[in-house]
Amino acid sequence: MATDALSLTFSALADPTRRAILADLIRGPRTVAELATPFAISAPAISKHLKVLERAGLIARGRKAQTRPCGLQTQPLELAFDYLDEYRRFWDQSLDRLDAHLRALQAGEPDDGSR
């Protein structure tokens, strides 16, 4: 099982239930009961999802009286964004080169292979 931060983040994000939980936490901290409400799954199943999110550093659990509110932690998401942004730049540059090549072809310019 992968233990580096990026692998834990992507593994946690791979599940639609966990992504929905994170989307709910964008609005602010929620109790476990509040997070479980939209799902037709058991309390232990929600707890397992929360443990995966917590292990990945995507949520933090606090303690407030008898409840354990969960809050969104954005640092792992920022690391994932930075990782994916490298690929976005690669594809942007590749598409820009393709666009220039196609424009040159349409204009009837010879392709010298330097693009």
Beta strands, then each sheet from edge to edge (+ up, - down):
strand 1: 59-61
strand 2: 70-72
sheet 1: 1+ 2-
end
